[in-house]
Amino acid sequence: MRFEIHRLDHHQDSANGRLIADAETVRALVEAAARTGERLYIRPCPTA
């Protein structure tokens, strides 16, 4: 399964920087975001 990830701006609550990734990459990004306090918006990509 693939996921769409947006990084959220702390000041404007807006999403920027779109990334499509697999579950393993998402796990690594979530762990890194947890360490730094970065906010992410993650949702599954629709299947074709």
C-alpha contacts under 8 A as a table, 3 or more apart, distances in Angstrom:
res1	aa1	res2	aa2	distance
1	M	22	D	6.15
1	M	23	A	6.62
1	M	44	P	7.44
1	M	45	C	7.77
2	R	20	I	6.69
2	R	21	A	5.51
2	R	22	D	4.56
2	R	23	A	6.50
2	R	44	P	6.14
2	R	45	C	5.67
3	F	20	I	5.57
3	F	21	A	5.32
3	F	22	D	6.11
3	F	23	A	7.13
3	F	26	V	7.51
3	F	42	I	6.62
3	F	43	R	5.59
3	F	44	P	4.31
3	F	45	C	4.99
4	E	18	R	6.88
4	E	19	L	5.73
4	E	20	I	4.62
4	E	21	A	6.56
4	E	42	I	5.75
4	E	43	R	5.44
4	E	44	P	6.03
4	E	45	C	5.75
5	I	17	G	7.97
5	I	18	R	5.71
5	I	19	L	5.08
5	I	20	I	6.24
5	I	21	A	7.52
5	I	40	L	6.69
5	I	41	Y	5.66
5	I	42	I	4.57
5	I	43	R	6.70
6	H	15	A	5.60
6	H	16	N	5.73
6	H	17	G	5.54
6	H	18	R	4.83
6	H	19	L	6.52
6	H	40	L	5.75
6	H	41	Y	5.08
6	H	42	I	6.54
7	R	15	A	5.60
7	R	16	N	5.46
7	R	17	G	5.83
7	R	18	R	7.30
7	R	38	E	7.64
7	R	39	R	6.18
7	R	40	L	4.70
7	R	41	Y	6.33
8	L	13	D	6.02
8	L	14	S	5.59
8	L	15	A	4.44
8	L	16	N	6.23
8	L	38	E	7.64
8	L	39	R	5.33
8	L	40	L	5.56
8	L	41	Y	6.75
9	D	12	Q	5.68
9	D	13	D	5.20
9	D	14	S	5.34
9	D	15	A	6.14
9	D	16	N	7.15
9	D	39	R	7.60
10	H	13	D	5.73
10	H	14	S	7.94
10	H	39	R	7.51
15	A	41	Y	7.60
20	I	45	C	7.97
21	A	25	T	5.92
21	A	26	V	6.33
22	D	25	T	5.50
22	D	26	V	6.29
23	A	26	V	4.99
23	A	27	R	6.19
24	E	27	R	5.18
24	E	28	A	6.53
25	T	28	A	5.15
25	T	29	L	6.20
26	V	29	L	5.05
26	V	30	V	6.06
27	R	30	V	5.19
27	R	31	E	6.26
28	A	31	E	5.18
28	A	32	A	6.24
29	L	32	A	5.09
29	L	33	A	6.01
30	V	33	A	4.99
30	V	34	A	6.06
30	V	40	L	7.75
31	E	34	A	5.12
31	E	35	R	6.47
32	A	35	R	5.22
32	A	36	T	6.41
33	A	36	T	5.18
33	A	37	G	5.52
33	A	38	E	4.62
33	A	39	R	6.61
33	A	40	L	7.50
34	A	37	G	5.30
34	A	38	E	6.70
35	R	38	E	7.98
